Amino acid sequence: MHPVIYDMPSELQLKDNEAVYLAVFGYGSHIREADYAQVKNNKVRFEHIGSGIVYLVCAYGHERLVPISYPILLRDSLGKTEILKPDTVRKQKMILTRKCKPSLLMQGFAESMIGGRFEGSDTPDFKHPETLFTIKEAPYSLTEVDINVMSSYRYVRYTSVHSGIFAAEIQFWGTDREGKAVMLEGTPIVHLGSDSIPNSEPENAFDNNIRTNFNAPSHSWVGLDLKSPQSITKVKYLPRNNFNVIEVGNKYELMYYNDRWVSLGIQTATNQYLEYDNAPTQALFLLRNLTQGKEERIFTYENGKQVWW
């Protein structure tokens, strides 16, 4: 625990012993009181404050918390604070893949895909499979990987050896006669690593719907009979999730905090990510899904990635 010491802006004209409050963000733009203190010599000191949290100094007005500071980030246990005052002159391009931090359960589903393999074969028993790609990192959004192999395969699969399969989407892509990228279709095939009966259908892994899942025990696989040999140009994969990734067709609004939440525009997602070219730097952001869903969490954008607070 470390204190947060805040110098009050002179224009606020707060008096000594006047109470001010430290608020934290919940889901979305909602804030709630976390601590309070009294002004002393135009400064206020909040004690026993946790790190890894963004705070707002507030006063009460009209029976509600009214922010009177820029967001204050207490990044780590060293107690150093960062003022998230947006720089609207130095702009940045942002690529966004989520609107909320993955829960611990969702992190577990993502980590279960590490070591999973995409394979191709000429026979349905995959007696001599060829590895197309092995997952090295936990995917927290629909992840796309280019495949560079010369062979073609009638049978393709995703297999998990060390953990069960918890997949929302498994996609194999190729090209049509005009050379256009297409998601390949086929008849789902499956092998279970034990005698247990899955609680979902293998079709769920290939239906292009992130809200359906295929679940199976370890040493299982799920794949497609493509009916004829096909060249695989890329694969896409997404673990079972709570729908906080970017969904194609949904409307989103990106906002940044500058005394209030300021909109950077509304977009309808046409891909598994959103692009914003006009975002300020050194700012606190919030991405809202205007179509569905209520879980939204504040973040900063650092080294090309969303960092959740």
FENSUL-V604002 format. One record per backbone hydrogen bond with DSSP energy under -0.5 kcal/mol. NH is the residue of the N-H (numbers start at 1). CO is the residue of the C=O. Records with the same first field share a line. If there is no record, write none. Layout:
# FENSUL-V604002
NH: CO + CO
This chain:
# FENSUL-V604002
2: 49
4: 46
5: 3
6: 4 + 44
8: 6 + 42
12: 9
13: 9 + 10
17: 39
18: 15
20: 37
21: 58
22: 35
23: 21 + 56
24: 32
25: 54
26: 30
28: 296
30: 27
32: 24
34: 22
35: 22
37: 20
39: 18
40: 43
43: 40
44: 6
46: 4
47: 45
49: 2
52: 74
53: 74
55: 72
56: 23
58: 21
59: 66
61: 59 + 64
64: 61
66: 59
67: 65
68: 57
69: 57
71: 84
72: 55
73: 71 + 82
74: 53 + 72
75: 73 + 80
79: 76
82: 73
84: 71 + 82
85: 83
86: 84
87: 281
88: 86
91: 89
92: 279
94: 276
96: 94 + 274
99: 244
100: 244
107: 103
108: 104
109: 105
110: 106
111: 107
112: 108
113: 110
114: 111
115: 135
116: 113
117: 159
118: 133
119: 157
120: 130
121: 155
126: 123
129: 126
130: 120
132: 118
133: 118
135: 116
139: 110
143: 141 + 237
145: 235
147: 233
149: 147
153: 230
154: 121
155: 121
156: 224
157: 119
158: 222
159: 117
160: 220
165: 216
166: 164
167: 214
168: 238
169: 238
170: 205
171: 236
173: 234
174: 182
176: 180
179: 176
182: 174
184: 172 + 182
187: 225
188: 186
189: 223
191: 221
198: 196
204: 201
205: 202
206: 203
207: 204
212: 209
214: 167
216: 165
219: 160
220: 160 + 217
221: 191
222: 158
223: 189
224: 156
225: 187
226: 154 + 224
230: 153
232: 151
233: 173 + 231
234: 173
235: 145
236: 171
237: 143
238: 169
240: 166
246: 97 + 272
249: 269
250: 247
252: 267
253: 288
254: 265
255: 286
256: 262
257: 284
258: 256 + 260
262: 256 + 260
264: 254
267: 252
269: 250 + 267
274: 96
276: 94
279: 92
281: 87 + 90
285: 299
286: 255
288: 253 + 286
290: 251 + 288
291: 251
296: 294
297: 99
299: 285
300: 307
302: 300 + 305
305: 302
307: 300
308: 306
309: 298
